[in-house]
Structures are given as C-alpha cells and as structure tokens.
C-alpha cells in the first residue's frame, strides 16, 4: 500500500542511515512521510469523518 501511495506522489520515503543499523542484525528501516499532496488528500478524505469535540466544562 505504501508503495502505491508513493507511486501516486502522496508519500515519500527514505532509508535509515547505514550507521544506525549496521551490526544490529536487521535490515535498514524505511521511513515514510506525507507529501503536500498527501496531506491535502488525507485532509479531504478524513473531513467527512471529523467530529469536533465538545468543550469540557
């Protein structure tokens, strides 16, 4: 799913720096973040589900 979102330009990714995982016995992590288009898409998609909280007295 993340690869599809990245292909659509909604997220971008980067790999963890080699010095952080070398010798740890695991592969490098991949970090994802929303692009500007991704933020706009998510905002529009979630807007119908958003319900403001009532203020607490």
C-alpha positions as CSV (number, residue, x, y, z in Angstrom):
1,X,0.0,0.0,0.0
2,X,2.8,2.4,0.9
3,X,4.5,1.7,-2.5
4,X,1.2,2.6,-4.3
5,X,0.9,5.8,-2.3
6,X,4.5,6.7,-3.1
7,X,3.9,6.0,-6.8
8,X,0.9,8.3,-6.6
9,X,3.1,11.1,-5.1
10,X,1.2,11.1,-1.8
11,X,4.1,9.9,0.4
12,X,7.9,9.9,0.1
13,X,10.3,7.5,1.7
14,X,13.9,7.3,2.7
15,X,16.1,4.5,4.2
16,X,17.6,4.6,7.6
17,X,21.2,5.8,7.7
18,X,23.6,2.9,7.5
19,X,25.5,3.7,10.7
20,X,22.3,3.2,12.7
21,X,21.6,-0.4,11.6
22,X,25.0,-1.9,10.8
23,X,25.9,-4.6,13.2
24,X,22.3,-4.8,14.6
25,X,21.4,-7.9,12.6
26,X,18.4,-6.3,11.0
27,X,17.7,-4.6,7.6
28,X,17.5,-0.9,7.4
29,X,14.2,0.7,8.3
30,X,12.3,2.7,5.7
31,X,10.7,5.9,6.8
32,X,7.7,7.4,5.1
33,X,6.1,10.9,5.3
34,X,3.2,12.6,3.6
35,X,3.9,15.0,0.8
36,X,1.9,18.2,0.4
37,X,-0.4,16.4,-2.0
38,X,-0.7,13.6,0.5
39,X,-1.7,16.0,3.3
40,X,-4.3,17.6,1.1
41,X,-5.6,14.1,0.1
42,X,-5.8,12.9,3.7
43,X,-7.5,16.1,4.8
44,X,-10.2,15.8,2.2
45,X,-10.7,12.1,2.8
46,X,-11.0,12.5,6.6
47,X,-13.1,15.7,6.7
48,X,-16.5,13.9,6.5
49,X,-15.5,11.7,9.5
50,X,-14.2,14.6,11.6
51,X,-16.4,15.5,14.6
52,X,-15.3,18.4,16.8
53,X,-15.1,17.5,20.4
54,X,-17.4,19.3,22.8
55,X,-15.6,21.6,25.2
56,X,-15.1,20.2,28.7
57,X,-16.5,22.4,31.4
